[in-house]
């Protein structure tokens, strides 16, 4: 039986970074969709001035 070198952690690190990126992207997307849903609910209720006020803009 040949001695195999220990598995490289580079692949595991790449996969971990990819998963973290996907989770972060999902979180940002969920927040954006929630904001859009709130705006649509406001508009469907017939209200005006439904756009959020952003300080510093």
Backbone as JSON Lines, residues from 0, in Angstrom:
{"i":0,"aa":"X","n":[0.85,-1.18,0.0],"ca":[0.0,0.0,0.0],"c":[0.89,1.25,0.0]}
{"i":1,"aa":"X","n":[0.62,2.15,-0.89],"ca":[1.42,3.36,-1.0],"c":[0.93,4.4,-0.01]}
{"i":2,"aa":"X","n":[1.88,5.18,0.47],"ca":[1.51,6.28,1.36],"c":[1.0,7.44,0.5]}
{"i":3,"aa":"X","n":[-0.24,7.83,0.73],"ca":[-0.83,8.93,-0.01],"c":[-0.61,10.22,0.76]}
{"i":4,"aa":"X","n":[-0.34,11.3,0.04],"ca":[-0.19,12.58,0.74],"c":[-1.53,13.01,1.34]}
{"i":5,"aa":"X","n":[-1.5,13.77,2.4],"ca":[-2.77,14.22,3.0],"c":[-3.55,15.07,2.01]}
{"i":6,"aa":"X","n":[-4.85,15.0,2.07],"ca":[-5.66,15.78,1.11],"c":[-5.44,17.28,1.31]}
{"i":7,"aa":"X","n":[-5.46,17.98,0.2],"ca":[-5.25,19.42,0.22],"c":[-6.49,20.11,0.79]}
{"i":8,"aa":"X","n":[-6.25,21.13,1.57],"ca":[-7.36,21.88,2.14],"c":[-7.8,23.01,1.21]}
{"i":9,"aa":"X","n":[-7.1,23.18,0.11],"ca":[-7.43,24.26,-0.82],"c":[-8.83,24.06,-1.41]}
{"i":10,"aa":"X","n":[-9.17,22.84,-1.79],"ca":[-10.5,22.58,-2.35],"c":[-11.58,22.85,-1.32]}
{"i":11,"aa":"X","n":[-11.33,22.42,-0.08],"ca":[-12.31,22.66,0.98],"c":[-12.5,24.15,1.23]}
{"i":12,"aa":"X","n":[-11.4,24.9,1.18],"ca":[-11.48,26.34,1.37],"c":[-12.27,27.01,0.25]}
{"i":13,"aa":"X","n":[-12.05,26.57,-0.97],"ca":[-12.78,27.12,-2.12],"c":[-14.27,26.83,-1.98]}
{"i":14,"aa":"X","n":[-14.61,25.61,-1.59],"ca":[-16.02,25.24,-1.42],"c":[-16.64,26.06,-0.29]}
{"i":15,"aa":"X","n":[-15.91,26.24,0.8],"ca":[-16.42,27.04,1.92],"c":[-16.67,28.48,1.5]}
{"i":16,"aa":"X","n":[-15.74,29.06,0.77],"ca":[-15.92,30.43,0.29],"c":[-17.1,30.54,-0.68]}
{"i":17,"aa":"X","n":[-17.25,29.55,-1.52],"ca":[-18.38,29.53,-2.45],"c":[-19.7,29.46,-1.7]}
{"i":18,"aa":"X","n":[-19.77,28.6,-0.69],"ca":[-21.0,28.5,0.1],"c":[-21.29,29.79,0.85]}
{"i":19,"aa":"X","n":[-20.26,30.4,1.41],"ca":[-20.46,31.68,2.1],"c":[-20.96,32.75,1.14]}
{"i":20,"aa":"X","n":[-20.42,32.75,-0.08],"ca":[-20.88,33.7,-1.09],"c":[-22.33,33.47,-1.46]}
{"i":21,"aa":"X","n":[-22.72,32.22,-1.59],"ca":[-24.12,31.9,-1.92],"c":[-25.05,32.31,-0.79]}
{"i":22,"aa":"X","n":[-24.65,32.06,0.44],"ca":[-25.48,32.45,1.59],"c":[-25.62,33.96,1.65]}
{"i":23,"aa":"X","n":[-24.52,34.68,1.48],"ca":[-24.57,36.14,1.5],"c":[-25.43,36.68,0.37]}
{"i":24,"aa":"X","n":[-25.28,36.11,-0.82],"ca":[-26.11,36.53,-1.95],"c":[-27.59,36.26,-1.72]}
{"i":25,"aa":"X","n":[-27.9,35.12,-1.14],"ca":[-29.29,34.79,-0.81],"c":[-29.87,35.75,0.21]}
{"i":26,"aa":"X","n":[-29.05,36.12,1.2],"ca":[-29.51,37.05,2.22],"c":[-29.8,38.42,1.61]}
{"i":27,"aa":"X","n":[-28.92,38.9,0.75],"ca":[-29.12,40.19,0.09],"c":[-30.36,40.14,-0.79]}
{"i":28,"aa":"X","n":[-30.52,39.06,-1.53],"ca":[-31.69,38.91,-2.4],"c":[-32.98,38.88,-1.59]}
{"i":29,"aa":"X","n":[-32.99,38.17,-0.47],"ca":[-34.19,38.09,0.36],"c":[-34.55,39.46,0.93]}
{"i":30,"aa":"X","n":[-33.54,40.22,1.35],"ca":[-33.81,41.57,1.87],"c":[-34.38,42.48,0.78]}
{"i":31,"aa":"X","n":[-33.82,42.38,-0.42],"ca":[-34.31,43.2,-1.53],"c":[-35.75,42.82,-1.89]}
{"i":32,"aa":"X","n":[-36.03,41.53,-1.96],"ca":[-37.39,41.1,-2.3],"c":[-38.39,41.53,-1.23]}
{"i":33,"aa":"X","n":[-37.97,41.51,0.04],"ca":[-38.86,41.96,1.11],"c":[-39.16,43.45,0.98]}
{"i":34,"aa":"X","n":[-38.14,44.23,0.62],"ca":[-38.34,45.67,0.43],"c":[-39.28,45.94,-0.74]}
{"i":35,"aa":"X","n":[-39.1,45.21,-1.83],"ca":[-39.98,45.37,-2.99],"c":[-41.41,44.97,-2.64]}
{"i":36,"aa":"X","n":[-41.57,43.91,-1.86],"ca":[-42.9,43.46,-1.47],"c":[-43.6,44.51,-0.61]}
{"i":37,"aa":"X","n":[-42.85,45.16,0.3],"ca":[-43.45,46.21,1.12],"c":[-43.91,47.37,0.26]}
{"i":38,"aa":"X","n":[-43.1,47.74,-0.73],"ca":[-43.47,48.84,-1.62],"c":[-44.7,48.47,-2.44]}
{"i":39,"aa":"X","n":[-44.75,47.24,-2.93],"ca":[-45.92,46.81,-3.7],"c":[-47.18,46.77,-2.84]}
{"i":40,"aa":"X","n":[-47.05,46.33,-1.6],"ca":[-48.2,46.32,-0.7],"c":[-48.72,47.73,-0.47]}
{"i":41,"aa":"X","n":[-47.8,48.66,-0.3],"ca":[-48.18,50.06,-0.1],"c":[-48.92,50.6,-1.33]}
{"i":42,"aa":"X","n":[-48.38,50.32,-2.51],"ca":[-49.01,50.8,-3.74],"c":[-50.37,50.15,-3.97]}
{"i":43,"aa":"X","n":[-50.48,48.86,-3.66],"ca":[-51.75,48.15,-3.86],"c":[-52.82,48.66,-2.89]}
{"i":44,"aa":"X","n":[-52.4,49.23,-1.77],"ca":[-53.35,49.79,-0.81],"c":[-53.81,51.18,-1.26]}
{"i":45,"aa":"X","n":[-53.26,51.68,-2.36],"ca":[-53.69,52.96,-2.9],"c":[-53.0,54.14,-2.25]}
{"i":46,"aa":"X","n":[-51.96,53.91,-1.53],"ca":[-51.25,55.01,-0.86],"c":[-50.29,55.67,-1.83]}
{"i":47,"aa":"X","n":[-49.86,56.86,-1.46],"ca":[-48.85,57.58,-2.22],"c":[-47.62,57.72,-1.36]}
{"i":48,"aa":"X","n":[-46.54,58.16,-1.95],"ca":[-45.27,58.31,-1.23],"c":[-44.83,56.99,-0.61]}
{"i":49,"aa":"X","n":[-44.85,55.93,-1.37],"ca":[-44.46,54.61,-0.86],"c":[-42.97,54.37,-0.95]}
{"i":50,"aa":"X","n":[-42.27,55.23,-1.66],"ca":[-40.82,55.03,-1.8],"c":[-40.15,55.27,-0.46]}
{"i":51,"aa":"X","n":[-39.21,54.41,-0.08],"ca":[-38.52,54.6,1.19],"c":[-37.63,55.83,1.15]}
{"i":52,"aa":"X","n":[-37.51,56.49,2.28],"ca":[-36.66,57.67,2.39],"c":[-35.3,57.19,2.83]}
{"i":53,"aa":"X","n":[-34.28,57.53,2.06],"ca":[-32.92,57.1,2.37],"c":[-32.09,58.32,2.77]}
{"i":54,"aa":"X","n":[-31.64,58.33,4.02],"ca":[-30.84,59.48,4.46],"c":[-29.49,59.54,3.75]}
{"i":55,"aa":"X","n":[-29.01,60.74,3.53],"ca":[-27.71,60.93,2.93],"c":[-27.69,60.82,1.42]}
{"i":56,"aa":"X","n":[-28.82,60.68,0.79],"ca":[-28.85,60.56,-0.67],"c":[-29.04,61.89,-1.33]}
